[in-house]
Amino acid sequence: MELGNISKPTYGPGPEAPGSSTPGLVTMAHGFLRLVQPNPLPVELFNFEQSHSEFNREDLHELLLYELGFLVCAAIGVLFIILVPLVGCCFCCCRC
């Protein structure tokens, strides 16, 4: 395995779908990932040459826009974790 230049890494295109016996599931998973995070990682925000780098507001805003799809999915997941047991409890206790 070749490591290449560690101090200045080169990034290729996004992940490729692996060969699998279930191509439908692999296609569906990669389609979801492309839907949730369509933009590439803004690598210019990270300075690997300096040990201490600071983020300003514009960089933080751009990084949050990059992660927006995952943040929305996490918020929906937390909402379902809270609402599903609450609605189930209401159906069980308030069965009139």
Stockholm file with secondary structure:
# STOCKHOLM 1.0

chainA/1-96         MELGNISKPTYGPGPEAPGSSTPGLVTMAHGFLRLVQPNPLPVELFNFEQSHSEFNREDLHELLLYELGFLVCAAIGVLFIILVPLVGCCFCCCRC
#=GR chainA/1-96 SS CCCCCSSSCCCCSSCCCCCCSCHHHHHHHHHHHHHHCCSCCCGGGCCSSSSSCCCCHHHHHHHHHHTHHHHHHHHHHHHHHHHHHHHHHHHHHTCC
#=GC SS_cons        CCCCCSSSCCCCSSCCCCCCSCHHHHHHHHHHHHHHCCSCCCGGGCCSSSSSCCCCHHHHHHHHHHTHHHHHHHHHHHHHHHHHHHHHHHHHHTCC
//
